[in-house]
Amino acid sequence: MKKDQLTYDIIGCAMKVHNNLGPGFQEVIYQRCLSIELDRAAIDSVRELEHTIYYEEIEVGTRRADFVIANKVVVELKALVKLEDVHLAQAKNYTVAYDFPKGLLINFGSKSLEYKLLFNPKYD
């Protein structure tokens, strides 16, 4: 599966934020700045959208994705020197829990912007 225009545009907005701020800020700062860039690019986004998590049809809690974009892509942000497998697993779990075909994990904490495009196996 290739990147589509929407994920390309989201990554472009993230690159603009990273180019302006660089690494070293808290995640919430990058989240606020990315929200500004998404608005400027006229990309529909919702921050901190809460989603109920079920275990065998029993509600067990909630999660909040950093962004849900155009009701199609879930975006998880990090501000870490190095991404670990646990961060990829978390972002993939969000993609599956929100039932979107794609997700993005974006890390602002490294020298260069890092991003990983994730896929929900349900949509293979």
C-alpha positions in Angstrom: 0.0 0.0 0.0 1.4 3.4 -0.9 1.1 6.7 0.9 -1.9 8.6 -0.2 -2.2 12.4 -0.5 -3.7 12.7 3.0 -0.8 11.0 4.7 1.6 12.8 2.5 0.1 16.2 3.6 0.1 15.2 7.3 3.8 14.4 7.1 4.4 17.6 5.3 2.8 19.6 8.1 4.8 17.6 10.6 8.0 18.4 8.7 7.2 22.1 8.7 6.8 22.0 12.5 10.0 20.0 13.0 11.9 22.4 10.7 10.7 25.4 12.7 11.1 24.0 16.2 13.7 21.2 15.9 13.9 18.5 18.7 13.8 19.2 22.4 10.3 20.3 23.2 7.6 18.4 25.1 5.1 16.4 23.0 2.2 18.8 23.8 4.1 21.7 22.1 4.5 19.7 18.9 0.8 18.7 19.1 -0.3 22.3 19.4 2.0 23.3 16.5 0.9 20.4 14.3 -2.7 21.4 14.9 -2.0 24.9 13.7 -0.3 23.5 10.5 -3.2 21.1 9.9 -5.6 24.0 10.1 -3.5 26.1 7.8 -3.5 23.2 5.3 -7.3 22.9 5.6 -6.9 19.3 6.9 -9.8 18.2 9.1 -8.4 17.1 12.4 -9.6 16.4 15.9 -7.1 16.4 18.8 -7.3 14.0 21.8 -10.3 12.1 20.5 -11.4 9.7 23.1 -12.3 6.1 22.2 -13.8 3.4 24.3 -11.8 0.1 24.6 -13.7 -3.2 24.9 -12.5 -6.6 26.0 -14.9 -9.3 24.8 -17.7 -6.7 24.5 -17.1 -5.3 28.0 -16.0 -1.7 28.3 -12.6 -1.6 30.1 -11.4 1.9 29.6 -10.7 4.7 27.1 -7.8 5.9 25.0 -7.0 9.2 23.4 -5.3 9.4 20.1 -3.3 12.6 19.6 -5.1 13.2 16.3 -7.8 11.7 14.2 -7.4 13.2 10.7 -10.4 13.4 8.3 -12.0 10.5 10.2 -9.5 8.2 8.2 -6.1 8.3 9.9 -5.1 8.1 13.5 -1.9 10.0 14.4 0.2 9.3 17.5 3.0 11.8 18.3 6.2 11.3 20.3 9.0 13.6 21.3 11.7 11.0 22.0 15.4 10.7 21.1 14.7 7.2 19.8 11.5 5.3 18.9 11.2 1.8 20.5 9.1 -1.1 19.5 6.6 -0.3 22.2 5.8 3.0 20.5 5.1 1.3 17.2 2.9 -1.2 19.0 1.0 1.6 20.7 0.4 3.4 17.5 -0.7 0.2 15.7 -3.1 -0.6 18.5 -4.6 2.9 18.1 -5.0 2.3 14.4 -6.8 -1.0 15.1 -8.9 0.3 18.1 -10.1 3.3 16.1 -10.8 0.9 13.2 -8.9 3.0 10.5 -7.0 1.5 7.7 -3.9 3.6 8.4 -2.1 5.3 11.2 0.9 7.4 11.5 3.5 7.5 14.3 5.4 10.8 14.2 8.5 11.4 16.3 9.6 15.0 16.7 12.4 14.3 19.3 15.1 13.1 17.0 17.5 15.3 14.9 15.4 14.5 11.8 11.7 14.0 11.8 10.8 10.3 12.0 7.5 8.8 10.9 6.1 5.4 10.4 3.1 4.5 8.4 1.0 1.8 10.0 -1.6 -0.4 8.6 -4.6 -2.1 10.1 -4.4 -5.8 9.1 -8.2 -5.9 8.9 -7.9 -3.8 5.7 -5.2 -5.8 3.9 
